[in-house]
């Protein structure tokens, strides 16, 4: 496990691409979904031969009984596989 903090946002993608190596999977945790999407876009430039998934944030439904959209859950499961 590698923990890196304090580098500027523009330098995260090349460092993450270098550290991820050629094989296996990596998980990168960022504070927001928007930042994760930007990082995924930047990272795709450096690791063209690998799939990059963004784990969508949960839906916020403020009802006592809720009907959820299962597409979002499927996207989250796909990103975690």
C-alpha distance (Angstrom), angle and dihedral (degrees) to the residues before:
residue distance angle dihedral
X1 . . .
X2 3.79 . .
X3 3.80 122.6 .
X4 3.79 117.4 -165.4
X5 3.77 123.9 176.6
X6 3.76 136.7 163.7
X7 3.81 99.9 43.0
X8 3.78 117.7 125.4
X9 3.78 119.1 -100.4
X10 3.81 93.7 -110.5
X11 3.80 91.7 58.1
X12 3.79 98.4 49.1
X13 3.83 96.4 82.6
X14 3.83 98.6 54.4
X15 3.80 92.3 43.2
X16 3.82 92.1 47.5
X17 3.81 91.4 47.4
X18 3.79 91.0 51.5
X19 3.81 94.1 47.1
X20 3.81 94.8 45.3
X21 3.79 90.8 67.5
X22 3.77 124.8 -162.6
X23 3.81 101.3 -63.6
X24 3.76 139.4 37.7
X25 3.77 130.0 28.7
X26 3.77 133.5 -69.6
X27 3.77 132.7 -161.7
X28 3.78 122.1 -151.3
X29 3.79 119.0 -167.4
X30 3.80 119.4 -153.8
X31 3.82 129.9 173.2
X32 3.82 99.3 -110.6
X33 3.78 143.1 24.2
X34 3.81 91.4 -120.0
X35 3.78 91.2 55.2
X36 3.81 89.9 47.0
X37 3.80 90.9 54.0
X38 3.82 91.8 49.4
X39 3.80 91.0 48.2
X40 3.81 91.9 48.6
X41 3.79 89.7 52.5
X42 3.82 91.9 48.9
X43 3.80 92.3 43.8
X44 3.81 92.5 52.2
X45 3.81 87.7 66.7
X46 3.82 91.8 59.2
X47 3.83 99.9 38.5
X48 3.78 104.2 37.9
X49 3.80 94.6 159.3
X50 3.83 96.7 57.4
X51 3.79 135.1 71.4
X52 3.80 117.1 -113.9
X53 3.80 119.4 -157.9
X54 3.77 129.1 -169.5
X55 3.78 116.1 -152.1
X56 3.83 104.7 -133.9
X57 3.76 117.4 -133.4
X58 3.77 118.2 -109.5
X59 3.75 121.3 -90.2
X60 3.78 113.2 -104.1
X61 3.78 108.3 -137.7
X62 3.79 116.8 173.1
X63 3.79 99.8 -160.4
X64 3.76 128.5 109.1
X65 3.82 90.8 -131.5
X66 3.72 112.2 31.3
X67 3.76 137.8 -172.4
X68 3.77 109.8 -148.4
X69 3.74 129.7 -155.6
X70 3.80 105.1 -118.1
X71 3.81 92.9 -157.9
X72 3.80 90.0 76.7
X73 3.80 91.0 50.4
X74 3.81 90.4 50.0
X75 3.82 90.3 51.8
X76 3.81 89.7 51.8
X77 3.83 92.1 49.5
X78 3.82 91.5 47.1
X79 3.80 90.5 53.4
X80 3.82 91.2 50.8
X81 3.81 98.2 48.2
